[in-house]
Amino acid sequence: MEKVISGIRPTGNLHLGNYFGAVKSFLEMQNEYDCMFFIADWHSLTTHPTPENIRRSVKTILSEYLACGIDPEKAPIYIQSDVKPVLELYLYLNMNAYLGELERVTSFKEKARTQPDNVNAGLLTYPTLMAADVLAHKADKVPVGKDQEQNMEMMRLFARRFNRIYGVEFFKEPQSFHFNQKAVKVPGLDGSGKMGKSEGNAIYLCDDEATIRKKVMRAVTDAGPTMLNQEKPEPIRNLFTMMELVSTKETYDYFNDQYNNMQIRYGDLKKQLAADINAFCAPIRERILDFQNNDDYLRRVAAMGCERASESAQHTLDEVRHIIGFR
């Protein structure tokens, strides 16, 4: 069975866009592949979070992924900073990574442009830490978005370079797993683009019923269709896309017919959509709260993930040390 490794940035609460994008794909993958998921708290240090923020973010992400259905028995979830062998492998990969190629990485150049007062070495060597996270487990595939493809190319470069320098065929070259083809692009409710934290247009899985209703009722609409079977403009299309995800087919068809017949009442559509989003989120929200209130269970999940990941990474590291010449 092919091994898949995926890192999760601890950047706050999951929203519907995350769920119908990466998370839903993870739920399918854990049944088809040998999966491991990790919370990338070392990576988060490039933005200098406070200790309180790190602990809170890790707990939030762990609780939410478990609530969505990740099964730690099938797919271990571990915290990156718990798996120490990765750091030593990161050191060895850095010894064979060159300044010029790291400085040419698009994500580094963009971060250096947007945060000129915090261009730290962690940003520069992000590709080598990402490579260590994956190569430590000899993963076959890594689920990534298009924005991470250059880092994947660097990872394969580091694997080839190690093999060439030491005259071995040790590291395989992990391939990108683009689940974007299956993932659904969830629109924001502000009339354009996709749902996202930075855009401020997200509905979070942990939002309560009143918050969901308030957000949906503020969604951008227009004056209504002016002809039969009129093509929906983007703001309206976004509402119907959301309805396809969370409502029954009968509900969607009813409001679609209302629109096509120029009888649509956007207030009624929004009320129904808010109710359906809440019905979708409510059981996940309840599980999130249950997990967040069960620190003992979260610690057991993290410890179990750490044990499996550390064993895997240590085995790789022992071989790497032998290949390099350390005894």
C-alpha positions as CSV (number, residue, x, y, z in Angstrom):
1,M,0.0,0.0,0.0
2,E,1.4,3.4,-0.9
3,K,2.3,5.7,1.9
4,V,0.9,9.3,2.0
5,I,2.2,12.0,4.3
6,S,0.4,15.4,4.7
7,G,1.2,18.3,7.0
8,I,-1.5,20.5,8.5
9,R,-0.6,24.1,9.3
10,P,-2.0,25.1,12.7
11,T,-3.6,28.3,11.4
12,G,-7.0,28.4,13.2
13,N,-10.4,26.9,12.8
14,L,-11.5,24.8,9.8
15,H,-14.2,26.3,7.5
16,L,-16.5,24.7,5.0
17,G,-14.0,25.3,2.2
18,N,-11.4,23.3,4.1
19,Y,-13.9,20.5,4.7
20,F,-15.0,20.1,1.2
21,G,-11.5,20.6,-0.1
22,A,-8.7,18.9,1.8
23,V,-10.5,17.3,4.8
24,K,-13.0,15.3,2.7
25,S,-10.2,14.0,0.5
26,F,-8.2,13.0,3.7
27,L,-11.3,11.0,4.8
28,E,-11.2,9.0,1.6
29,M,-7.5,8.6,1.5
30,Q,-7.2,7.1,5.0
31,N,-9.2,4.1,3.7
32,E,-7.2,3.7,0.5
33,Y,-3.6,4.5,1.5
34,D,-1.2,4.1,4.4
35,C,-1.7,7.7,5.7
36,M,0.0,9.8,8.3
37,F,-1.0,13.4,9.1
38,F,1.0,15.8,11.2
39,I,0.4,19.2,12.7
40,A,3.2,21.4,11.4
41,D,4.0,23.5,14.5
42,W,7.7,23.9,13.7
43,H,6.7,25.5,10.4
44,S,4.5,28.0,12.3
45,L,7.6,29.4,14.1
46,T,8.5,31.4,11.0
47,T,5.8,33.9,12.1
48,H,6.9,34.0,15.8
49,P,3.6,32.8,17.5
50,T,3.3,33.0,21.2
51,P,3.5,29.8,23.3
52,E,-0.1,30.2,24.1
53,N,-1.1,30.5,20.4
54,I,0.9,27.4,19.5
55,R,-0.7,25.2,22.2
56,R,-4.2,26.5,21.4
57,S,-3.8,26.1,17.7
58,V,-2.5,22.5,18.0
59,K,-5.4,21.6,20.2
60,T,-7.9,23.2,17.9
61,I,-6.6,21.6,14.8
62,L,-6.3,18.1,16.4
63,S,-9.9,18.4,17.8
64,E,-11.4,19.5,14.5
65,Y,-9.7,16.9,12.3
66,L,-10.8,14.2,14.7
67,A,-14.3,15.6,14.8
68,C,-14.4,15.6,10.9
69,G,-13.7,11.8,10.9
70,I,-10.0,11.3,10.8
71,D,-9.4,7.9,12.5
72,P,-6.1,7.9,14.4
73,E,-6.1,4.1,14.3
74,K,-6.1,4.1,10.5
75,A,-4.2,7.3,9.9
76,P,-2.0,8.5,12.8
77,I,-2.1,12.2,13.6
78,Y,1.1,13.5,15.3
79,I,2.6,16.8,16.2
80,Q,5.6,17.7,14.2
81,S,7.7,18.8,17.1
82,D,7.2,15.5,18.9
83,V,9.2,13.6,16.2
84,K,12.8,14.6,16.9
85,P,14.6,12.4,14.2
86,V,13.1,14.8,11.6
87,L,15.3,17.6,12.9
88,E,18.5,15.6,12.4
89,L,17.5,14.7,8.9
90,Y,16.6,18.4,8.3
91,L,20.2,19.2,9.3
92,Y,21.7,16.7,6.8
93,L,19.5,17.9,4.0
94,N,20.5,21.5,4.7
95,M,24.1,20.6,4.3
96,N,23.4,19.7,0.6
97,A,20.9,22.5,-0.1
98,Y,22.4,25.6,-1.7
99,L,21.7,29.2,-0.9
100,G,20.9,30.3,-4.5
101,E,18.3,27.6,-5.1
102,L,16.6,28.3,-1.8
103,E,16.5,32.0,-2.5
104,R,14.8,31.4,-5.8
105,V,11.8,29.6,-4.3
106,T,8.7,31.6,-5.1
107,S,7.1,31.2,-1.6
108,F,10.3,32.5,0.0
109,K,10.5,35.5,-2.3
110,E,6.8,36.3,-1.6
111,K,7.2,36.1,2.2
112,A,10.4,38.2,2.0
113,R,8.4,40.8,0.1
114,T,5.4,40.8,2.5
115,Q,7.3,40.6,5.8
116,P,10.6,42.3,5.2
117,D,11.3,42.7,8.9
118,N,11.1,38.9,9.5
119,V,13.0,37.2,6.7
120,N,14.4,34.4,8.9
121,A,16.4,31.3,8.2
122,G,13.3,29.1,8.8
123,L,11.6,30.8,5.8
124,L,14.6,30.2,3.7
125,T,14.9,26.5,4.6
126,Y,11.2,25.8,4.6
127,P,11.7,23.4,1.6
128,T,14.3,21.3,3.4
129,L,12.2,21.0,6.6
130,M,9.2,20.0,4.4
131,A,11.5,17.5,2.6
132,A,12.6,16.1,6.0
133,D,9.0,15.7,7.1
134,V,8.3,13.5,4.1
135,L,11.6,11.7,3.3
136,A,11.8,10.6,7.0
137,H,8.9,8.3,6.3
138,K,9.8,7.4,2.7
139,A,6.4,8.6,1.5
140,D,5.2,7.9,-2.0
141,K,2.8,10.8,-2.3
142,V,2.1,14.1,-0.7
143,P,-1.2,15.9,-1.0
144,V,-0.4,19.5,-2.0
145,G,-2.0,22.5,-3.7
146,K,-0.5,24.0,-6.8
147,D,1.2,26.6,-4.6
148,Q,3.4,23.9,-3.1
149,E,4.5,22.3,-6.3
150,Q,7.9,24.1,-6.4
151,N,8.6,22.8,-2.9
152,M,7.8,19.3,-4.1
153,E,10.3,19.7,-6.9
154,M,12.9,20.8,-4.4
155,M,12.1,17.7,-2.3
156,R,12.7,15.5,-5.2
157,L,15.9,17.4,-6.0
158,F,17.2,16.8,-2.4
159,A,16.3,13.1,-2.6
160,R,18.2,12.7,-5.9
161,R,21.1,14.8,-4.7
162,F,21.5,12.7,-1.5
163,N,21.4,9.5,-3.6
164,R,24.0,10.8,-6.0
165,I,26.4,12.2,-3.4
166,Y,26.5,8.9,-1.5
167,G,26.2,6.6,-4.4
168,V,23.0,4.9,-3.1
169,E,19.4,4.4,-4.2
170,F,18.0,5.2,-0.8
171,F,15.4,8.0,-1.0
172,K,12.5,7.7,-3.4
173,E,11.1,10.8,-5.1
174,P,7.7,11.6,-3.6
175,Q,5.0,12.5,-6.0
176,S,2.5,15.3,-5.7
177,F,-1.0,14.1,-4.9
178,H,-3.3,16.6,-6.4
179,F,-6.8,16.0,-4.9
180,N,-7.9,19.4,-6.2
181,Q,-9.5,17.6,-9.1
182,K,-11.9,15.9,-6.8
183,A,-12.1,18.6,-4.2
184,V,-14.9,21.1,-4.4
185,K,-14.1,24.8,-4.6
186,V,-16.4,26.3,-1.9
187,P,-17.2,30.0,-2.7
188,G,-17.3,32.7,-0.1
189,L,-20.5,34.6,0.6
190,D,-19.2,38.0,-0.3
191,G,-20.0,37.7,-3.9
192,S,-16.6,36.5,-5.4
193,G,-13.7,34.2,-5.0
194,K,-13.4,31.2,-2.7
195,M,-14.0,30.8,1.0
196,G,-11.0,31.6,3.1
197,K,-9.8,32.9,6.5
198,S,-7.9,35.9,5.1
199,E,-10.8,36.9,2.9
200,G,-13.1,37.1,5.9
201,N,-15.9,35.3,4.1
202,A,-15.7,31.9,5.8
203,I,-18.3,29.8,7.7
204,Y,-16.4,27.8,10.3
205,L,-17.3,24.3,11.3
206,C,-17.4,25.5,14.9
207,D,-19.7,28.5,14.2
208,D,-23.0,28.4,16.2
209,E,-26.4,28.6,14.7
210,A,-26.8,32.3,15.2
211,T,-23.4,33.1,13.7
212,I,-24.1,31.0,10.7
213,R,-27.5,32.6,10.2
214,K,-26.0,36.1,10.5
215,K,-23.3,35.4,7.9
216,V,-25.6,33.8,5.4
217,M,-28.2,36.6,5.7
218,R,-25.4,39.1,4.8
219,A,-24.5,37.2,1.7
220,V,-24.4,39.4,-1.5
221,T,-27.4,39.1,-3.9
222,D,-28.8,41.2,-6.7
223,A,-32.3,42.5,-7.6
224,G,-33.3,39.2,-9.0
225,P,-33.6,37.6,-12.5
226,T,-35.1,39.7,-15.3
227,M,-35.8,36.9,-17.7
228,L,-36.7,33.2,-17.6
229,N,-33.9,30.7,-17.2
230,Q,-31.4,33.5,-16.9
231,E,-27.8,32.6,-16.2
232,K,-26.9,33.2,-12.6
233,P,-24.3,35.9,-11.9
234,E,-21.5,34.9,-9.6
235,P,-22.9,36.1,-6.2
236,I,-26.1,34.1,-6.8
237,R,-24.2,31.1,-8.3
238,N,-22.2,31.0,-5.1
239,L,-25.4,30.6,-3.0
240,F,-26.6,27.8,-5.2
241,T,-23.1,26.1,-5.1
242,M,-23.3,26.1,-1.3
243,M,-26.8,24.7,-1.4
244,E,-25.7,21.9,-3.6
245,L,-23.2,20.9,-0.9
246,V,-25.4,21.0,2.2
247,S,-29.0,20.8,1.1
248,T,-31.1,18.0,-0.3
249,K,-31.6,17.8,-4.1
250,E,-35.3,18.6,-3.6
251,T,-34.4,21.8,-1.8
252,Y,-31.9,22.8,-4.5
253,D,-34.3,22.0,-7.3
254,Y,-37.1,24.0,-5.7
255,F,-35.1,27.2,-5.4
256,N,-33.5,26.6,-8.8
257,D,-36.9,26.4,-10.4
258,Q,-38.0,29.5,-8.4
259,Y,-35.0,31.4,-9.9
260,N,-35.6,30.1,-13.4
261,N,-39.2,31.2,-13.2
262,M,-38.3,34.7,-11.9
263,Q,-40.2,33.9,-8.6
264,I,-37.1,33.7,-6.3
265,R,-37.2,35.3,-2.9
266,Y,-33.6,35.6,-1.8
267,G,-34.6,36.0,1.9
268,D,-36.3,32.6,1.8
269,L,-33.3,31.0,0.0
270,K,-30.9,32.4,2.6
271,K,-33.0,31.2,5.6
272,Q,-33.1,27.7,4.1
273,L,-29.4,27.8,3.3
274,A,-28.5,28.9,6.8
275,A,-30.7,26.1,8.3
276,D,-29.1,23.5,6.1
277,I,-25.5,24.7,6.8
278,N,-26.3,24.6,10.5
279,A,-27.7,21.1,10.2
280,F,-24.5,20.0,8.4
281,C,-22.2,21.7,10.9
282,A,-24.1,20.9,14.1
283,P,-22.9,17.3,14.7
284,I,-19.3,18.2,13.8
285,R,-19.5,21.2,16.1
286,E,-20.7,19.0,18.9
287,R,-17.8,16.6,18.4
288,I,-15.3,19.4,18.3
289,L,-16.5,20.6,21.7
290,D,-16.4,17.1,23.0
291,F,-12.8,16.6,21.9
292,Q,-11.7,20.0,23.1
293,N,-13.0,19.1,26.5
294,N,-11.2,15.8,26.6
295,D,-7.5,16.6,27.0
296,D,-6.6,13.1,28.1
297,Y,-7.9,11.6,24.8
298,L,-6.1,14.3,22.8
299,R,-2.9,13.5,24.6
300,R,-3.4,9.8,23.9
301,V,-4.0,10.4,20.2
302,A,-0.9,12.6,19.9
303,A,1.2,10.1,21.9
304,M,0.1,7.2,19.7
305,G,0.8,9.2,16.5
306,C,4.2,10.3,17.9
307,E,5.2,6.7,18.7
308,R,4.4,5.4,15.2
309,A,5.9,8.5,13.4
310,S,9.1,8.4,15.6
311,E,9.6,4.7,14.9
312,S,9.3,5.3,11.2
313,A,11.6,8.4,11.1
314,Q,14.2,6.9,13.4
315,H,14.5,3.8,11.2
316,T,15.2,6.1,8.2
317,L,17.6,8.3,10.2
318,D,19.6,5.3,11.4
319,E,20.1,4.3,7.8
320,V,21.0,7.8,6.7
321,R,23.6,8.1,9.5
322,H,25.1,4.8,8.3
323,I,25.2,6.0,4.7
324,I,26.8,9.3,5.6
325,G,29.4,7.6,7.7
326,F,28.4,8.3,11.2
327,R,28.7,5.3,13.6
